Amino acid sequence: GGFWIPMDITLMRGGKDMTKAQRKMKIISNLEDGNYAKAVQRIRSALSKGVKPIYADAWNQRGGYLRYLVKQGDLLFNMMQHGVTRQREAEDYLRRVLRQEINPSLEDWHYEQEEAMQEAAKDVLGRFKDEIWCTFGVDVMEYLG
């Protein structure tokens, strides 16, 4: 019963401002860990006003919805782990509300979305490699393999 409202909520902890050196170190850490989508987010806020909207649009078009799906999957797994919902209900939400096919399993679906999101992030990072180099002095191509 009831109805579902898909939401993407981000909570921040700690200070909102970090130095450029701190941001660079976090970006490098994300790249080393293969968390390219997080690196995309960290880079965006420090880009010049002329590049930022183009970069944001590229990410939104290529990876934004994939990131949303991954976060929805994370939320559903968390809810199942804590007994808030059952797997059947989570799968029903994905099918009815998000119009997603779950084949063969919820875990496989989530893995595929995560992989697609990271590939989209790698694409955006590669397309903006020169701007990232000019802003942070980081050669992203070194990490994209």
C-alpha positions as CSV (number, residue, x, y, z in Angstrom):
1,G,0.0,0.0,0.0
2,G,0.8,3.6,0.1
3,F,2.9,5.5,-2.5
4,W,6.6,6.0,-3.2
5,I,8.5,9.2,-3.7
6,P,12.0,8.8,-5.1
7,M,14.4,11.2,-3.4
8,D,18.1,11.9,-3.5
9,I,19.3,13.5,-0.3
10,T,22.9,14.3,0.5
11,L,24.0,15.1,4.0
12,M,27.3,16.9,4.7
13,R,29.3,16.5,7.8
14,G,32.1,18.9,8.9
15,G,33.2,22.2,7.4
16,K,32.0,23.0,3.9
17,D,35.1,24.7,2.8
18,M,38.4,22.9,2.1
19,T,41.6,24.1,0.8
20,K,42.6,23.4,-2.8
21,A,45.4,21.2,-1.5
22,Q,42.9,19.2,0.6
23,R,40.5,18.9,-2.3
24,K,43.3,17.7,-4.6
25,M,44.4,15.0,-2.1
26,K,40.8,13.8,-1.8
27,I,40.4,13.7,-5.6
28,I,43.6,11.7,-6.0
29,S,42.4,9.3,-3.2
30,N,39.1,8.9,-5.1
31,L,40.9,8.2,-8.4
32,E,43.2,5.7,-6.7
33,D,40.2,3.9,-5.2
34,G,38.3,3.8,-8.5
35,N,35.6,6.1,-7.2
36,Y,35.5,8.2,-10.3
37,A,32.0,9.5,-9.7
38,K,33.1,11.0,-6.4
39,A,36.1,12.6,-8.1
40,V,33.8,14.2,-10.7
41,Q,31.8,15.8,-7.8
42,R,34.9,17.0,-6.0
43,I,36.3,18.6,-9.1
44,R,33.2,20.4,-10.2
45,S,33.1,22.8,-7.3
46,A,36.6,24.2,-8.0
47,L,36.4,24.7,-11.7
48,S,36.3,28.2,-13.2
49,K,32.9,29.8,-13.8
50,G,33.2,29.4,-17.5
51,V,33.9,25.6,-17.4
52,K,31.8,24.6,-14.4
53,P,28.4,24.7,-16.1
54,I,29.7,22.8,-19.2
55,Y,31.3,20.2,-16.9
56,A,28.2,19.9,-14.8
57,D,26.0,19.5,-17.8
58,A,28.3,16.8,-19.2
59,W,28.1,14.9,-15.9
60,N,24.3,15.4,-15.6
61,Q,23.8,14.1,-19.1
62,R,26.2,11.2,-18.9
63,G,26.1,10.1,-15.3
64,G,23.6,12.0,-13.3
65,Y,20.7,9.5,-13.6
66,L,23.1,6.6,-13.1
67,R,24.3,8.1,-9.8
68,Y,20.7,8.6,-8.8
69,L,20.0,4.9,-9.5
70,V,23.0,3.8,-7.5
71,K,22.0,6.0,-4.5
72,Q,18.5,4.6,-4.7
73,G,20.0,1.1,-4.6
74,D,22.2,2.0,-1.7
75,L,19.2,3.3,0.2
76,L,17.2,0.1,-0.6
77,F,20.0,-2.1,0.6
78,N,20.3,-0.1,3.8
79,M,16.6,-0.3,4.4
80,M,16.6,-4.1,3.9
81,Q,19.6,-4.5,6.2
82,H,17.8,-2.6,8.9
83,G,14.5,-4.5,8.4
84,V,12.6,-1.4,7.1
85,T,11.7,-3.1,3.8
86,R,11.9,-6.6,2.3
87,Q,13.7,-7.5,-0.9
88,R,10.4,-8.1,-2.8
89,E,9.2,-4.5,-1.9
90,A,12.6,-3.1,-3.0
91,E,12.4,-4.9,-6.3
92,D,8.8,-3.7,-6.7
93,Y,9.9,-0.1,-6.1
94,L,12.6,-0.4,-8.7
95,R,10.2,-1.9,-11.3
96,R,7.1,0.3,-10.7
97,V,8.6,3.7,-9.7
98,L,12.1,3.8,-11.3
99,R,11.0,1.5,-14.3
100,Q,14.1,-0.7,-13.9
101,E,14.4,-4.3,-14.9
102,I,16.1,-6.5,-12.2
103,N,17.7,-9.4,-14.0
104,P,18.8,-11.7,-12.5
105,S,18.9,-10.2,-9.1
106,L,18.8,-6.9,-7.2
107,E,22.5,-7.3,-6.4
108,D,23.4,-7.7,-10.0
109,W,21.2,-4.7,-11.0
110,H,23.0,-2.6,-8.4
111,Y,26.5,-3.7,-9.6
112,E,25.6,-3.0,-13.2
113,Q,24.4,0.5,-12.3
114,E,27.6,1.2,-10.2
115,E,29.8,0.0,-13.1
116,A,27.9,2.1,-15.6
117,M,28.1,5.2,-13.4
118,Q,31.9,4.8,-12.9
119,E,32.4,4.4,-16.7
120,A,30.4,7.5,-17.3
121,A,32.5,9.4,-14.7
122,K,35.7,8.1,-16.4
123,D,34.4,9.5,-19.7
124,V,33.7,12.9,-18.2
125,L,37.1,13.0,-16.5
126,G,38.8,12.1,-19.7
127,R,36.9,14.8,-21.7
128,F,37.9,17.5,-19.2
129,K,41.4,16.3,-18.5
130,D,43.0,19.6,-19.6
131,E,40.7,21.7,-17.4
132,I,41.4,19.4,-14.4
133,W,45.1,19.6,-15.1
134,C,45.0,23.4,-15.2
135,T,42.9,23.6,-12.0
136,F,44.6,20.9,-9.8
137,G,47.7,19.8,-11.6
138,V,46.4,16.2,-11.6
139,D,46.7,14.0,-14.7
140,V,43.5,12.1,-14.5
141,M,44.5,9.9,-17.5
142,E,47.1,8.3,-15.2
143,Y,44.2,6.8,-13.2
144,L,41.6,6.0,-15.9
145,G,43.5,3.0,-17.3
